[in-house]
Amino acid sequence: MTGLKLITFDLDNTLWPVDEVIRQAERTTSDWIADHHPDAARALTPARIRTVRDRLVREHPDYLNNLTRLRRDAMAEAFMAAGFEDKEARHIAADAFLVFHEARNQVSFFPGALEVLETLADSYTLGALSNGNSDLKRIGIADLFRFHHSAESIGRRKPEPDMFRAALRSAGVEPDQALHVGDHPVEDVDAARRHGFQAVWANLIDLDWPDDLDRPDHHIHHLRELPDLLPLLDN
C-alpha cells in the first residue's frame, strides 16, 4: 500500500438519516398534487405509489438502477390507473417529481458530518457513491467532493463493481489507496471489500450485522470517530 488517498462515502443513512426525509418529501408531493391537481390527489397516496413501485421493480428489476425513473413512472402509472390519459399522467408525474426531488434534498446531517467532511477534504480526495438520487449541489456540499457517482449516472447500483471502478478512475488511484464509508453491510461494506477497497461500517442508525457476512474490521457509531480511525488505515 502506498497510503490512503481516496475516501468515498455513501450518502443516505451515512451522512444523514433518510427515512424521514423521504416521508416528508412524499407528504410535500401529495400536498402539491392536492393543491394543483385535486382530481388526481386520490390516485397518489404513498401506499398506492409503493404498490406500483413494487410491481414495476418485480417486472423490470433494472428500475433499481434509476430511482428517479422508477418514482416518476410509478406516479404516472398510478394516475393512468385512476383514469388519466397517458400524456397528462406523465406530465403531472414529471412536475410532481420535481417537487419531490426538491424536498428529498432537504436533509439534516448526522452530528459532526459537515465538520468531518471539511476536515478530510483538506487531506484526501473525497467522492460520493450512492444508489439514491440525492443532489449534492442542492444539498450544498458538492464543493467538498471531487465526484459523485450514482446508480443513475453509472447505470449499475452497488454492490456491483461499476461504481467503485468509476471512483478509482475519477481519483486516479489504485484500490489499495481507497477507503469506502457506508451504512449498508452488503451494498457498502462487503461490496467495497470485494472490490479492493478498505471499508468502514458507519452504523449510525443501529443496524444489525448479517450473520452470513464476515464482520467488518472497522466500524463507527458517530462520524466524528472517523478521523481518529484513519491513521490505522493510512499506512
Residue, then its C-alpha position, 0 to 999 in steps of 0.5 A: m500500500t502506498g497510503l490512503k488517498l481516496i475516501t468515498f462515502d455513501l450518502d443516505n443513512t451515512l451522512w444523514p438519516v433518510d427515512e424521514v426525509i423521504r416521508q416528508a418529501e412524499r407528504t410535500t408531493s401529495d400536498w402539491i398534487a392536492d393543491h394543483h391537481p385535486d382530481a388526481a390527489r386520490a390516485l397518489t397516496p404513498a401506499r398506492i405509489r409503493t404498490v406500483r413501485d413494487r410491481l414495476v421493480r418485480e417486472h423490470p428489476d433494472y428500475l433499481n438502477n434509476l430511482t428517479r425513473l422508477r418514482r416518476d413512472a410509478m406516479a404516472e402509472a398510478f394516475m393512468a390507473a385512476g383514469f388519466e390519459d397517458k400524456e397528462a399522467r406523465h406530465i403531472a408525474a414529471d412536475a410532481f417529481l420535481v417537487f419531490h426531488e426538491a424536498r428529498n434534498q432537504v436533509s439534516f446531517f448526522p452530528g459532526a458530518l459537515e465538520v468531518l467532511e471539511t476536515l478530510a477534504d483538506s487531506y484526501t480526495l473525497g467522492a460520493l457513491s450512492n444508489g439514491n438520487s440525492d443532489l449534492k449541489r442542492i444539498g450544498i456540499a458538492d464543493l467538498f467532493r471531487f465526484h459523485h457517482s450514482a446508480e443513475s449516472i453509472g447505470r449499475r447500483k452497488p454492490e456491483p463493481d461499476m461504481f467503485r471502478a468509476a471512483l478509482r478512475s475519477a481519483g486516479v488511484e489504485p484500490d489499495q489507496a481507497l477507503h469506502v464509508g457506508d451504512h449498508p453491510v452488503e451494498d457498502v461494506d462487503a461490496a467495497r471489500r470485494h472490490g479492493f477497497q478498505a471499508v468502514w461500517a458507519n452504523l449510525i442508525d443501529l443496524d444489525w450485522p448479517d450473520d452470513l457476512d464476515r464482520p467488518d474490521h472497522h466500524i463507527h457509531h458517530l462520524r466524528e470517530l472517523p478521523d481518529l480511525l484513519p491513521l490505522l488505515d493510512n499506512 
